[in-house]
């Protein structure tokens, strides 16, 4: 049985009934010409159900026994119960997006079974517009959001005439991806270098952790723009103990609108996304008479995978000041840009291992959140997580059915009742918003506020040519 690293076991250790620790995704497909939604759903179900050769990732489950320190190893199931893992559903009439999001909300509230490989795939039709939805959920101990999106991409094709569609757990997909000889050679060379130099490299980076921490502390003292970890954020309705029920809201916008703002102001697409989130949160909290005087702080995960297609978890995090205390959209955007630029400069000054350690330390207080009274008597380190995961740049297809949207469905936790995760698909940017159902009423209003925020940013771009920053 392979050893379970602490970076994976911590997601199992943190899980409670009120705090499921699985990530998910909602994908929408347009049937190919002449095909009905029901026919496409049946085709996907039959193909997936009959794909009995399963890669190791989808056969993993925690090996008993669990100790006070959690699980220590993984085991692998040889037989997969596809009747359990691959599910077929039909939405009740009238089959609006509202019914689909309600289905996702209810199913994302339920824990995964640890006695089985920890994943489910739901094939859903009955949408009034004829599209077919795939809702997947997989435990965060197995994979992070970047790797999950790459698994989806790898199971699709850029060729609308390709009819070789298969399930994302098919080992043939992994073999096909790694069939390039030069890429495989580079990978082998990197592996040899890693084995030879790993001990020296890791030891050197750990020794350098103290100076790196000193550098971060000095930056926090010297620069007002830098949102330093361990500096308390304001307490809001987002930072409370939560129940197990979830509500999911999702919407997409043309990515060209956001890129036009970014290019006009010489900022990044992620800056535009964070500014939209800050503006929407300000409006949402005003709706509920809960806007604090101090700005909200977002933890923004940063992938360390680079250009590789590796599986597992490899993320750090930075803090971003969302400028919610600023009523003016232009000044709020300037606050976001200055904050993210300063944080990125700090990360660039760290080694990869130090960056991972920095991210782990940043979100470490979340591990204590399930303890009774911790959330109620401890100031939050940040108010929410906002993740932006780059997706495919081309239109993708499964057996000729076009991917029309991919919405991340992430995690909320004790003291962290809201999560916003974004990804791109070809010419669209897709927002997935997950919230604790009871604690955050009328969560769907966030979508209206995001739309208004983008309108405001376009007005800013129309009168300003550049946002200044360090």
N, C-alpha and C positions, 0 to 999 in steps of 0.2 A: 504493500500500500504506500503510495507516495505521500510524503510529508506535506502538510497544509501550511503555507506561509502565513505569518501574522497579518499581512495585508489582505488576505482572503478570509481568515478565520474571524477577523474583527467584525465583518458584516454579519456573520452568524451569531456572534456573541451579543451584538447590539440589537438583534431582532426580538421583538415582543409581539403580542397580539395587536397592540395599538400601533406598532411600528414595523410593518412588513418591510423587508429589505430586498425587494426585487425591483429590477428595472424592466421597462417594457417599451413597446412601440406599436403604433397604429398606422398601418399602410392602407392606402386606397388604390384600387386598380380599375381601369376602364377596360371592359371586355373588348376583344378584337372584333373587327367588323363581322356582323352576322351572328355573333355569339351573345346569348343572354347572360345576365348576372348569375342566374341559377346554374347554367351550364358551366360557367367559369368556376364557380364555387365547387361544383362537383368534380371538375377536372383537377383543381388544386387538391381537394380532399383525397381523391383516389391516388394521385401521384405521391403526395406526402405520406399517406397511410401505407403505401406499398414500398416506400424507400426504407428497407429494413437494415441496410448497412449504415451504421451510425458512428460518426467520429467521436473521439474520446470525450470532448467537451460536453456532449449531450448524453453521456453515460455516467457522468460523475455525480456522486452524492457523498455526504459526510459519512465517514466510517465510524461506527460506534466503538467504544463508548464515548460519550461526552464527559469532559472533566470540568472542574471549576474554572479552568482556563479556556473552556470551549473545546471544539473538536481539534484533533491533532493531525488527522490524516484524511485522505480521500480514498474512496473505493469506487469501483466501476461495475455497473450492471451489464451483464451480457444480453439479457432479454429486456426489451423495452415494451411496455404496455401502450401500444399506439392508440387503443381505444380510449385510454385515459389522457394521454398527452396531446393528441390531435383531435380537436373538437369542432363540430359543425353546428352553427346556430343560424336562425332566421329571425330577423328583427320583427317586432310587432308592428302592425300598421299604425300610422301611415309610412313608416320607414324613413323618417327624417333623420338628419344628422343628430338631432336632439336624442332620439332613441339610441343611436349608435354610441354617443358619448355616455349615456346613462348605462349602457351595457358595459362599457369599459370601466366606468367608475365603480360599479358593483364588483366586477371581477378583480379589479386591481386592489380592492380592499381585503381580499382573501389571501391567507398565507399559502405558500407553496409547501408541499408534502416533502419533508426531509428524508422519508424512507424510500423515496424514488428520486431519480435524476430531477433536479429542481428547475423544470421549465414546462410551459404550456404554450400551445398554439391554437388560436380560435379562428376559424374560417367563417365569415359572417356575410350573408346576403340578405336580401329583403329591402335594401335601400331603394327609395322611390326613383332615384336617378339612374338605377341600373348598375352602379358600381359595386364592387366586392371589397370587403375589408378583411385584413389580417391583423389580429391583435395577438402579440406575443408578449410573454413575460418570462424572465429568467433571473435567477438569483444573482445579486451583485457580488457574491463571493466567487462566482464563476467568471464574470465578465464585467467590463465597464462600458459606458455608453458609446465610446468611439469604436471599440472592438465589435460591439453589437451591430452598429450601423454598417461596418465593413462586412460583417457576415451577410447582412441583407444584400448589399451591393454585389457581393461575390456570387450570390444565387441568381442574379438578374443578368440581362444581356442588353447591350446597346443596339442590337439588331432586331427590329420588329418582326423579322421573318424567322428568327431562331425558334425552333420548337424542341429544344433540349432541356427545357426547364425542369428542375428537380428541387428537392428539399434542401434547406440551408444546412442540414446536418449530414448531407451526403459527402463522404470522404473524397469522392471524385472531384468535388469543387476545390478542395485544398490541393490535390495533386495537380489539377489543371492550372491553378494559380502559381504553383512553384515549379512549373515545367520549363520555364525559361532558364537556359543553361547559364548565361552570365549572371542573372540574379541569384541563382542557386549557388554559383561559385562565390559570389560576394558574401552570401550568407554563411557559407562554410568558412571562409577566411575570417569573417568577423567572429564566428564561434570559436575558432582556434585562438584568435587574439584574446577573446574574452576569457577563455579557460586559463591561458598562460599568464595574463596580467591581472586577473580579477582580484586576487588577494591583496596585492600591492596597491592596486587602484582604490579598492574599497577602504583599506586602512588609511591611505593618504587623505581620502575625502572625509572620513570620520574625524581625523585629527584636525582637519580644516573647518569642522563644524562650528567650533567656538569663535574663531575669527569671523566666520560668515554671520553668526548671530550678532556679533558686535557691530558689524557693518550695517545690518538691518536696523539695530537699535539707534545707531548714529543717524541713519537716514530718517528715522521717525522723529528724532529730535530736531533735525536740521530743516526738514521740508514739511510745510503744512499740507501739501498735496498728497503725501504718502499716507494711505490708510493702513496703519500698522496693525498687525495681529495683537490680540490680548488687550486692546483698548476697547472698553465697553461701547456697544452700540445702544441706541435708544430702545426702550421697551415699547412694543406695540402689540396689537392683536395678532400679529404674526408669530410672536415669541411666547407661546403658551403651551401648556400640556394639551395633548390632542387625543381624540378617540380613534377608533380603527376605520371609520367610514371615510371614503374619499369622494371628491368631485373632480372630474376632468373636463377641461375646456380646451378647445383647439381652433386655430384659424391660420390661414396662409395669406401672404401678400406677395406681389411680384417683387422678386429680389432686385430687379432693376430700379425700383423706386428707392430702396435703401442705398444701393450702390451710387445712384446719382447724388444723393445727399453726401455720402462719404467722399466722393471724388470732388464735389464742389467745395467742400470744407477741408480737404486734405487730411482726413481722419480715416480710421479703419471702419469696416463694416461692423465689427464687434462694438465699437464706440457708439454707433447708431443704434444697435440693438439695446445696449445698456441704457442709453438715453431714453429710448422708447419705454423700457421697463420702469425707469425712474419716474417718468411722467405719469405712466399709468398707475403706478403704486401711489403716487401723491394724490391723484384723483380718487382712487379707491378708498384710501384712508380718510380723505375729506368727506366722502360719502358716508362713512361710518363714524365721523367725528373723532378720529383717532390719529390725526397727523401730529407727530412729535415736532418739537422745535429743532432738534438736531437731525442731520441727514441720515437716511437709512444706509446701511452698509451691506453690500452683497459679496458673498464668497463666490469667486469665479474659477471653477476648475480649469486647469490647463493640461492638455494631454502631453505626455512625454514619449508617446509612441513614435513621433517623427513620421517618416514616410513608410515605415514598415507596417506590415499587416499582422502584427503579433496579437495574441489573445491575452486575456487576463486584465489586471488592473495596473496602470502606470500613470498616475496623475499627481499633479501638485495643485496649488491654489493660490490666487492672489485676492486681495481685498479691493473693492471698488466703491468709492463714494458716489452714491446715486443722485446727490444734489436735491433731494426731495424737500429740503427746507427753502429752496429757491423758487419763487413763483414764476420767474421769467424763463422761458424755454431756452433762450440763447445762453444765458448765464448757467443754467442747469447743465446744458451740454458741455460748456467749457469746464465745469467742475468734474464731470465724468471723464473727459479726455485727459485732463491734467492728472487725475488720480490713477488711471490705468497706465499712462505712460511712465509714471514714477514707479509703479509696482513692477512693470515689465523690466525696467532697468535693473531693479534689484534681482529679479530672477535670472536675468542674463549674466549677472556677476557671480552666479553660483554654479558649482558643478552639478551634473545630473542627479547624483545621489543626495547632495545637499539640498537641491530643489525639491526632491521627493520628501526629505526629512522636514523641510520648511512647510510643505503642504500638509504633511501629517500632523505637525505641531499646530498648524493653523486651525484645523478642524478637530483636533483632539478633544476639546470640551464636549463634543457631541457624544462621545463614548460614555460620559457621565450623566447625560440627559435623562436616561430612564430611571435613575435613582430617585426614590421618593423625595420630593421637595427641592430637588436640584434646580429645575427650571424656574420654580416660583421664587427662589431666594438667591439666584445668581444672575447677574447682568448678562445679557446675550453678547457674544463676541461678534456676531453678524446677524442680520435679520432674515436673510433668505439666500438660496443659491440660484445663480443664473448661469446656465451653461450654454455655449454655442458650439455645436458640433458640425464641422463642415461635411457636407454630403456630396453626392454625385453631381458633376457638372453637365452631364448629358442625360437625355431622356433614356430611361431604362424600361425593360419589358420582361415579363414572365410569360413565355409561350405566346408572345404577341400581345398580351394584355399590358397596357401602359401604366407604369407607376404614376399616380396622379397626386400623391401627397404622402409624406412620412412624418408622423407626429410623435416625438418622444414622450413617453409616460414614465416619469422618474419616481423619486422617493421624497416623502415628507417625514419628519421626525418630531419627537418631543422637543418643544422649544423652537421648531422650525416648520411652521404650519403651511408654508408655501414654497413651491419649487417651480421655476420657469426654465424650460429647456428648449432650445431652438436648433433646427437643422435646415439645410438647404437641399432642394431637389431640382436640378436643372434650372428653371427660370422662376422658381418659387422659394420663399422662405417660410418655414412652418414653425409656429409657436405651439408648444404643448405646456399647459398650465395645470399643475396638480395641487390641490389644496385639501386640508382637513375639512370635511363636509360641514360639521356642526360649528366649528370655530370661525370659518370664513364664509359667511352667507353671501349669496348673489355673486359667486365667483365669476360667472360668465360676463359680468359687467367689465371685467378686466379687458375683454376683447374689444369692447367699445372704446375704452380708454386708450388701448394700444393704437387703435385706428386714428383717434384724435391726436395722439402723440406724434404719429408719423406725419400727419397733416401739418402740425406745428413745426416739425423739423424741416419739412420742405419749404415752409415760409422763411425759416431762418436761413436756409441755403440760398434762397432767392435774393437775400439782401446782404449776406456776408460771404466773403470769398475764402476765408481761412480762419480756423479756430486756433488761437495761440496756445502754446503749452511748452513745457521744458524739453 
